[in-house]
């Protein structure tokens, strides 16, 4: 059985901290809190900076799903023309490290696009840390 919690946040940079608090309170005792907070921070920041979620009146949705052996952190934004991608080390001088950090602490991650939304998710191993 999978249990999910979700919350919508305004597409403002200051709301990323609120998303971190939301995720930390849910995963404590179920998954490594530092990894979960890092993941949501990077994904929410990308949503605000690089998608329509950061436009006036924009929003992003954070979903935390608990499976038997995984915790999934998912950020759904309002889409963009560019696809999220891992940057080469030479491209990471002024930014671009976010998805590399996510990939480094997640068991798996991915992107799902639809007509007016994009979901970026990362799976963390369950277990307290």
Backbone as a printed PyTorch tensor [residue, N CA C, xyz], in Angstrom:
tensor([[[  0.8380,  -1.1740,   0.0000],
         [  0.0000,   0.0000,   0.0000],
         [  0.8870,   1.2430,   0.0000]],

        [[  0.4970,   2.2430,  -0.7520],
         [  1.2480,   3.4860,  -0.8610],
         [  0.4140,   4.6190,  -0.2690]],

        [[  1.0310,   5.4090,   0.5810],
         [  0.3950,   6.5740,   1.1730],
         [  1.0470,   7.8140,   0.5960]],

        [[  0.2540,   8.8120,   0.2170],
         [  0.7940,  10.0470,  -0.3340],
         [  0.2640,  11.2630,   0.4150]],

        [[  1.1330,  12.2530,   0.5310],
         [  0.7880,  13.5530,   1.0760],
         [  1.1900,  14.5750,   0.0280]],

        [[  0.3980,  15.6360,  -0.1160],
         [  0.7670,  16.6580,  -1.0830],
         [  0.3760,  18.0430,  -0.5780]],

        [[  1.0550,  19.0360,  -1.1380],
         [  0.7610,  20.4220,  -0.7940],
         [  1.1730,  21.3140,  -1.9600]],

        [[  0.3210,  22.3000,  -2.2590],
         [  0.6010,  23.2790,  -3.3050],
         [  1.2640,  24.4970,  -2.6680]],

        [[  2.2830,  25.0130,  -3.3420],
         [  3.0030,  26.1960,  -2.8890],
         [  2.9700,  27.2560,  -3.9890]],

        [[  2.8790,  28.5330,  -3.6090],
         [  3.0180,  29.5900,  -4.6140],
         [  4.3990,  29.4990,  -5.2660]],

        [[  4.4980,  29.8680,  -6.5230],
         [  5.7550,  29.7660,  -7.2640],
         [  6.7340,  30.8810,  -6.9560]],

        [[  7.0530,  31.0320,  -5.6960],
         [  7.9660,  32.0760,  -5.2200],
         [  9.2000,  31.4360,  -4.5960]],

        [[ 10.3370,  32.0770,  -4.7620],
         [ 11.5890,  31.5220,  -4.2230],
         [ 11.4960,  31.2710,  -2.7200]],

        [[ 10.8360,  32.1450,  -1.9760],
         [ 10.7200,  31.9780,  -0.5410],
         [  9.9150,  30.7610,  -0.1210]],

        [[  9.1070,  30.2310,  -1.0210],
         [  8.2890,  29.0600,  -0.7000],
         [  9.0870,  27.7600,  -0.7260]],

        [[ 10.2860,  27.7960,  -1.2860],
         [ 11.1360,  26.5990,  -1.2940],
         [ 11.4480,  26.1820,   0.1420]],

        [[ 11.7000,  27.1390,   1.0200],
         [ 11.9580,  26.8230,   2.4290],
         [ 10.7340,  26.1690,   3.0640]],

        [[  9.5480,  26.6270,   2.7180],
         [  8.3180,  26.0180,   3.2370],
         [  8.1820,  24.5790,   2.7420]],

        [[  8.5610,  24.3430,   1.4920],
         [  8.5220,  22.9780,   0.9440],
         [  9.5030,  22.0720,   1.6910]],

        [[ 10.6700,  22.5990,   2.0380],
         [ 11.6510,  21.8160,   2.8070],
         [ 11.0760,  21.4200,   4.1650]],

        [[ 10.4400,  22.3670,   4.8550],
         [  9.8440,  22.0730,   6.1680],
         [  8.7410,  21.0240,   6.0390]],

        [[  7.9110,  21.1440,   5.0120],
         [  6.8230,  20.1980,   4.7590],
         [  7.3750,  18.7820,   4.6040]],

        [[  8.3830,  18.6300,   3.7640],
         [  8.9530,  17.3050,   3.5030],
         [  9.6740,  16.7680,   4.7380]],

        [[ 10.4430,  17.6080,   5.4040],
         [ 11.1820,  17.1560,   6.5970],
         [ 10.2310,  16.6150,   7.6560]],

        [[  9.1080,  17.2870,   7.8530],
         [  8.1690,  16.8320,   8.8900],
         [  7.5240,  15.5000,   8.5320]],

        [[  7.3750,  15.2300,   7.2500],
         [  6.7520,  13.9730,   6.8270],
         [  7.7100,  12.7890,   6.8500]],

        [[  8.9460,  12.9900,   6.4360],
         [  9.8570,  11.8460,   6.2650],
         [ 10.6410,  11.4900,   7.5180]],

        [[ 10.6340,  12.3530,   8.5240],
         [ 11.4040,  12.0670,   9.7310],
         [ 11.0380,  10.6920,  10.2830]],

        [[ 12.0480,   9.8520,  10.4750],
         [ 11.8370,   8.4960,  10.9580],
         [ 11.5240,   7.4900,   9.8660]],

        [[ 11.3630,   7.9610,   8.6250],
         [ 11.0190,   7.0640,   7.5180],
         [ 12.0820,   7.0230,   6.4200]],

        [[ 12.8540,   8.0970,   6.3100],
         [ 13.8850,   8.1970,   5.2730],
         [ 14.9100,   9.2190,   5.7460]],

        [[ 16.0750,   9.2290,   5.1290],
         [ 17.0910,  10.2180,   5.5060],
         [ 16.5660,  11.6450,   5.2740]],

        [[ 16.3580,  12.3840,   6.3470],
         [ 15.7620,  13.7130,   6.2500],
         [ 16.6350,  14.6490,   5.4250]],

        [[ 17.9480,  14.6190,   5.6360],
         [ 18.8350,  15.5180,   4.8940],
         [ 18.7350,  15.2830,   3.3910]],

        [[ 18.6810,  14.0200,   2.9710],
         [ 18.5480,  13.7180,   1.5480],
         [ 17.1990,  14.1840,   1.0130]],

        [[ 16.1340,  13.9460,   1.7580],
         [ 14.7980,  14.3490,   1.3190],
         [ 14.7010,  15.8680,   1.1950]],

        [[ 15.2770,  16.5820,   2.1490],
         [ 15.2570,  18.0460,   2.1200],
         [ 16.0870,  18.5680,   0.9440]],

        [[ 17.2330,  17.9610,   0.6950],
         [ 18.0550,  18.3490,  -0.4470],
         [ 17.2850,  18.1480,  -1.7480]],

        [[ 16.6500,  17.0010,  -1.8980],
         [ 15.9100,  16.6950,  -3.1210],
         [ 14.8000,  17.7130,  -3.3540]],

        [[ 13.9490,  17.9310,  -2.3530],
         [ 12.8360,  18.8620,  -2.5710],
         [ 13.3470,  20.2800,  -2.7900]],

        [[ 14.4220,  20.6470,  -2.1190],
         [ 14.9810,  21.9820,  -2.2990],
         [ 15.4340,  22.1960,  -3.7420]],

        [[ 16.1650,  21.2400,  -4.2830],
         [ 16.6590,  21.3690,  -5.6590],
         [ 15.5200,  21.3320,  -6.6760]],

        [[ 14.5680,  20.4120,  -6.4880],
         [ 13.4740,  20.2920,  -7.4570],
         [ 12.5370,  21.4930,  -7.4000]],

        [[ 12.2390,  21.9740,  -6.2090],
         [ 11.3650,  23.1420,  -6.0810],
         [ 12.0590,  24.4040,  -6.6070]],

        [[ 13.3350,  24.5440,  -6.3280],
         [ 14.0800,  25.6860,  -6.8520],
         [ 14.0730,  25.6750,  -8.3700]],

        [[ 14.2900,  24.5080,  -8.9670],
         [ 14.2470,  24.4060, -10.4250],
         [ 12.8630,  24.7660, -10.9620]],

        [[ 11.8110,  24.3310, -10.2660],
         [ 10.4510,  24.6450, -10.7020],
         [ 10.2310,  26.1530, -10.7290]],

        [[ 10.6780,  26.8380,  -9.6880],
         [ 10.4790,  28.2880,  -9.5980],
         [ 11.3560,  29.0350, -10.6020]],

        [[ 12.5860,  28.5850, -10.7840],
         [ 13.5290,  29.2890, -11.6660],
         [ 13.3480,  28.9810, -13.1430]],

        [[ 12.9950,  27.7340, -13.4680],
         [ 13.0840,  27.2980, -14.8560],
         [ 11.7640,  26.8560, -15.4740]],

        [[ 10.6500,  27.1150, -14.8000],
         [  9.3570,  26.7260, -15.3900],
         [  8.3670,  27.8660, -15.2360]],

        [[  7.2080,  27.6790, -15.8000],
         [  6.1430,  28.6680, -15.6890],
         [  5.6430,  28.8200, -14.2600]],

        [[  6.0190,  27.9120, -13.3870],
         [  5.6320,  28.0210, -11.9770],
         [  6.1620,  29.2970, -11.3470]],

        [[  7.2820,  29.8050, -11.8400],
         [  7.8670,  31.0180, -11.2930],
         [  7.2610,  32.2960, -11.8400]],

        [[  6.3320,  32.1810, -12.7960],
         [  5.6710,  33.3600, -13.3550],
         [  4.6270,  33.8920, -12.3690]],

        [[  4.1860,  35.0970, -12.5890],
         [  3.1840,  35.7190, -11.7330],
         [  1.9630,  34.8080, -11.5930]],

        [[  1.6060,  34.4800, -10.3640],
         [  0.4700,  33.5970, -10.1020],
         [  0.7770,  32.1170, -10.2300]],

        [[  2.0440,  31.7710, -10.4550],
         [  2.4300,  30.3680, -10.6230],
         [  2.4210,  29.5910,  -9.3160]],

        [[  2.5540,  28.2870,  -9.4350],
         [  2.5290,  27.3850,  -8.2900],
         [  3.3560,  26.1480,  -8.6060]],

        [[  3.7010,  25.4050,  -7.5640],
         [  4.2740,  24.0640,  -7.7300],
         [  3.6670,  23.1780,  -6.6580]],

        [[  3.6010,  21.9010,  -6.9460],
         [  3.0090,  20.9080,  -6.0510],
         [  4.0990,  19.9550,  -5.5870]],

        [[  4.1610,  19.7080,  -4.2900],
         [  5.0980,  18.7320,  -3.7290],
         [  4.2830,  17.5270,  -3.2690]],

        [[  4.6980,  16.3450,  -3.7230],
         [  4.0470,  15.0920,  -3.3460],
         [  5.0960,  14.2160,  -2.6720]],

        [[  4.7460,  13.6820,  -1.5210],
         [  5.6120,  12.7400,  -0.8060],
         [  4.8480,  11.4250,  -0.7050]],

        [[  5.3890,  10.3890,  -1.3270],
         [  4.7430,   9.0790,  -1.3260],
         [  5.5760,   8.0630,  -0.5770]],

        [[  4.9050,   7.2860,   0.2700],
         [  5.5690,   6.2670,   1.0700],
         [  5.1930,   4.8900,   0.5480]],

        [[  6.1730,   4.1550,   0.0210],
         [  5.9810,   2.7690,  -0.3790],
         [  6.6050,   1.8680,   0.6620]],

        [[  6.6140,   0.5680,   0.3830],
         [  7.1810,  -0.3860,   1.3380],
         [  8.6630,  -0.1560,   1.5890]],

        [[  9.4190,   0.1380,   0.5230],
         [ 10.8630,   0.2960,   0.7000],
         [ 11.4080,   1.6110,   0.1540]],

        [[ 10.5290,   2.4880,  -0.3550],
         [ 10.9630,   3.7530,  -0.9290],
         [ 10.1000,   4.9090,  -0.4420]],

        [[ 10.6910,   6.0790,  -0.4360],
         [  9.9460,   7.3250,  -0.2660],
         [ 10.1820,   8.1130,  -1.5430]],

        [[  9.1050,   8.5060,  -2.2120],
         [  9.2190,   9.2920,  -3.4400],
         [  8.9200,  10.7470,  -3.1320]],

        [[  9.8540,  11.6070,  -3.5320],
         [  9.6780,  13.0540,  -3.4590],
         [  9.4330,  13.5040,  -4.9000]],

        [[  8.3220,  14.1850,  -5.1160],
         [  7.9580,  14.6060,  -6.4620],
         [  7.5710,  16.0800,  -6.4290]],

        [[  8.0550,  16.8310,  -7.4160],
         [  7.6500,  18.2250,  -7.5850],
         [  7.0220,  18.3440,  -8.9620]],

        [[  5.7900,  18.8200,  -8.9760],
         [  5.0570,  19.0300, -10.2200],
         [  5.0040,  20.5310, -10.4570]],

        [[  5.4900,  20.9460, -11.6290],
         [  5.4750,  22.3660, -11.9610],
         [  4.5710,  22.6100, -13.1610]],

        [[  4.5290,  23.8420, -13.6240],
         [  3.6220,  24.2120, -14.7020],
         [  4.2560,  24.1200, -16.0840]],

        [[  5.3750,  23.4230, -16.1730],
         [  5.9960,  23.1400, -17.4610],
         [  6.9040,  24.2550, -17.9660]],

        [[  7.7080,  23.9020, -18.9460],
         [  8.6520,  24.8260, -19.5690],
         [  9.0350,  24.2660, -20.9280]],

        [[  9.6830,  25.1050, -21.7090],
         [ 10.1230,  24.6580, -23.0310],
         [ 11.2990,  23.6920, -22.9490]],

        [[ 12.1780,  23.8590, -21.9550],
         [ 13.3560,  22.9900, -21.8490],
         [ 13.0920,  21.8290, -20.9030]],

        [[ 13.7180,  20.7330, -21.2140],
         [ 13.6530,  19.5270, -20.3790],
         [ 14.7520,  19.5780, -19.3190]],

        [[ 14.4420,  19.2210, -18.0660],
         [ 15.5050,  19.1450, -17.0560],
         [ 16.5470,  18.1060, -17.4700]],

        [[ 17.8190,  18.4100, -17.2250],
         [ 18.8850,  17.4730, -17.5940],
         [ 20.0600,  17.6490, -16.6680]],

        [[ 20.8480,  16.5900, -16.5820],
         [ 22.1060,  16.6690, -15.8350],
         [ 23.0870,  17.4790, -16.6680]],

        [[ 23.7640,  18.4200, -16.0480],
         [ 24.7410,  19.2480, -16.7460],
         [ 26.1220,  18.6160, -16.6490]],

        [[ 26.9160,  18.8460, -17.6730],
         [ 28.3030,  18.4170, -17.6460],
         [ 29.0490,  19.2390, -16.5990]],

        [[ 30.1300,  18.7090, -16.0660],
         [ 30.9020,  19.4120, -15.0330],
         [ 31.3320,  20.8000, -15.5040]],

        [[ 31.6570,  20.9490, -16.7800],
         [ 32.0980,  22.2510, -17.2910],
         [ 30.9590,  23.2650, -17.3290]],

        [[ 29.7110,  22.8140, -17.3210],
         [ 28.5610,  23.7130, -17.3480],
         [ 28.1110,  24.1170, -15.9520]],

        [[ 28.7000,  23.5620, -14.9230],
         [ 28.1940,  23.7230, -13.5710],
         [ 28.8430,  24.8480, -12.7850]],

        [[ 29.5420,  25.7580, -13.4370],
         [ 30.2460,  26.7880, -12.6880],
         [ 29.2960,  27.7990, -12.0590]],

        [[ 28.2390,  28.2010, -12.7220],
         [ 27.3040,  29.1830, -12.1900],
         [ 26.0080,  28.5480, -11.7210]],

        [[ 25.9170,  27.2630, -11.6930],
         [ 24.6840,  26.5720, -11.3190],
         [ 24.6520,  25.2530, -12.0470]],

        [[ 23.5000,  24.6360, -12.1040],
         [ 23.3810,  23.3890, -12.8340],
         [ 23.7780,  22.1620, -12.0420]],

        [[ 24.0070,  22.3100, -10.7420],
         [ 24.3970,  21.1660,  -9.9250],
         [ 23.2050,  20.4440,  -9.3190]],

        [[ 22.0380,  21.0530,  -9.3640],
         [ 20.8700,  20.5380,  -8.6580],
         [ 20.5180,  19.1000,  -8.9830]],

        [[ 20.3550,  18.7880, -10.2520],
         [ 19.9750,  17.4210, -10.6130],
         [ 21.1140,  16.4350, -10.3520]],

        [[ 22.3490,  16.8930, -10.4240],
         [ 23.4760,  16.0180, -10.0720],
         [ 23.4220,  15.6530,  -8.5920]],

        [[ 23.0840,  16.6250,  -7.7500],
         [ 22.9400,  16.3520,  -6.3150],
         [ 21.7910,  15.3830,  -6.0690]],

        [[ 20.6720,  15.6030,  -6.7530],
         [ 19.5130,  14.7120,  -6.6130],
         [ 19.8930,  13.2980,  -7.0310]],

        [[ 20.5290,  13.1760,  -8.1890],
         [ 20.9230,  11.8530,  -8.6870],
         [ 21.8920,  11.1660,  -7.7400]],

        [[ 22.7300,  11.9430,  -7.0420],
         [ 23.7090,  11.3750,  -6.1370],
         [ 23.1200,  10.7720,  -4.8700]],

        [[ 21.9870,  11.2730,  -4.4320],
         [ 21.4300,  10.7350,  -3.1780],
         [ 20.1800,   9.8860,  -3.4020]],

        [[ 19.6490,   9.8540,  -4.6070],
         [ 18.4340,   9.0830,  -4.8860],
         [ 18.7840,   7.7110,  -5.4600]],

        [[ 17.9180,   6.7390,  -5.1850],
         [ 18.0690,   5.4190,  -5.8120],
         [ 17.7480,   5.5120,  -7.2910]],

        [[ 16.8000,   6.3950,  -7.6370],
         [ 16.3900,   6.6130,  -9.0200],
         [ 15.7010,   7.9650,  -9.0840]],

        [[ 15.6200,   8.5430, -10.2640],
         [ 14.9100,   9.7950, -10.4560],
         [ 14.4690,   9.8690, -11.9090]],

        [[ 13.5420,  10.7610, -12.1860],
         [ 13.0840,  10.8850, -13.5580],
         [ 12.1990,  12.0940, -13.7580]],

        [[ 11.7970,  12.2620, -15.0250],
         [ 10.9690,  13.3900, -15.4470],
         [  9.8160,  12.8450, -16.2620]],

        [[  8.6170,  13.3560, -15.9980],
         [  7.4370,  13.0130, -16.7940],
         [  6.8130,  14.3260, -17.2500]],

        [[  6.6980,  14.5010, -18.5660],
         [  6.1000,  15.7120, -19.1280],
         [  4.6970,  15.4300, -19.6170]],

        [[  3.8260,  16.4240, -19.4770],
         [  2.5110,  16.3780, -20.1010],
         [  2.2960,  17.7350, -20.7680]],

        [[  1.1350,  17.9570, -21.3150],
         [  0.8840,  19.1760, -22.0900],
         [  1.1350,  20.4550, -21.2850]],

        [[  0.7080,  20.4960, -20.0310],
         [  0.8130,  21.7390, -19.2710],
         [  1.4850,  21.5720, -17.9090]],

        [[  2.1230,  20.4370, -17.7080],
         [  2.7810,  20.1870, -16.4200],
         [  4.0300,  19.3270, -16.6330]],

        [[  4.8800,  19.3660, -15.6210],
         [  6.0560,  18.4890, -15.6210],
         [  6.2360,  17.9800, -14.2080]],

        [[  6.5490,  16.7110, -14.0900],
         [  6.8210,  16.0860, -12.8000],
         [  8.2690,  15.6350, -12.7880]],

        [[  8.9940,  16.0330, -11.7560],
         [ 10.3520,  15.5450, -11.5450],
         [ 10.3410,  14.8470, -10.1900]],

        [[ 10.7770,  13.5930, -10.1640],
         [ 10.6760,  12.7850,  -8.9550],
         [ 12.0150,  12.1310,  -8.6280]],

        [[ 12.1490,  11.7730,  -7.3590],
         [ 13.3340,  11.0460,  -6.8930],
         [ 12.9010,  10.0740,  -5.8160]],

        [[ 13.4170,   8.8520,  -5.8920],
         [ 13.1240,   7.8170,  -4.9120],
         [ 14.2890,   7.6820,  -3.9370]],

        [[ 13.9560,   7.7110,  -2.6480],
         [ 14.9440,   7.5090,  -1.5870],
         [ 14.6340,   6.2030,  -0.8690]],

        [[ 15.6790,   5.5250,  -0.4360],
         [ 15.4750,   4.2740,   0.3180],
         [ 14.8510,   4.6100,   1.6570]],

        [[ 13.8860,   3.7910,   2.0550],
         [ 13.2850,   3.9810,   3.3830],
         [ 14.2550,   3.5380,   4.4500]],

        [[ 14.0900,   4.0820,   5.5990],
         [ 14.9400,   3.7700,   6.7430],
         [ 15.2820,   5.0650,   7.4360]],

        [[ 15.3240,   5.0510,   8.7240],
         [ 15.6160,   6.2910,   9.4440],
         [ 17.0970,   6.5860,   9.3870]],

        [[ 17.3840,   7.8460,   9.3200],
         [ 18.7870,   8.2820,   9.3090],
         [ 18.8770,   9.6750,   9.8770]]])
